[in-house]
Amino acid sequence: MKPRKAPLRKCVACQEMMPKKSLIRVVRTPDGGVLIDLTGKKAGRGAYLCGKVACFKLAKKSKSFDRAFKLAVDPAIYEQLERDFVAVEDDFNAAKEREDDDGEA
C-alpha cells in the first residue's frame, strides 16, 4: 500500500511550508472568538504558526492574523493569544518530539 502524503500548511509569520502536524493552529470560531486549537479539529477559519515564540511575535507585528482571518483582530486578543501560545508551546514541542521519536523507531 502506498504511504499517504502529509498535508502541508504555511506558517503565517515566516511563510515556511511544513507538515500540518508540526504547526500550531489558531482558529477564528464562527462566533468570532480567536483561540489556539491543538487538536486541529475545531470549527472555523484556521491559520498556522511554527511552534516558536519568534514566529508569533512576527505574526503579531505584521498583523498576519488580520489577513489570515480576513478581519481586524483586536490587540487584546493578540495579548490573550500570546499568553496562551507561551502556555501551550512546551506541551506542543514535547508532543512533537515524542512523535519524531516514534517515527524513527
Phi, psi and omega in degrees: 000139183283132179292145181285144176284138177283132179293140180256145175225159181253133175293130183290343182267301186267354177063022180270132177279130181216163174300142183306321183293340182265010179240158177261129180268131172248130188237140170262114184285161180302334179274004174099357179283153177238124182209167180273134182239096180284339180282332181077015185240357182291148181288140176135179181277127185253152172226147186244144179228147170298163179277030182247139178296326180300320178293321178297316180296323177295319178296321179293315182295317184270003180055045181296326181291329177301316180289317183294322182268354179058039173198160179284124179268128182296140178303329178296325178291322176299318179297316179296318178298321180297317178297315180296320182297315180296323181293320184268350184302313181296317179297317181296314181294322178295318179294322179294320178294319178298318180295319177298319179296319180293322181292329182279333185288000000 
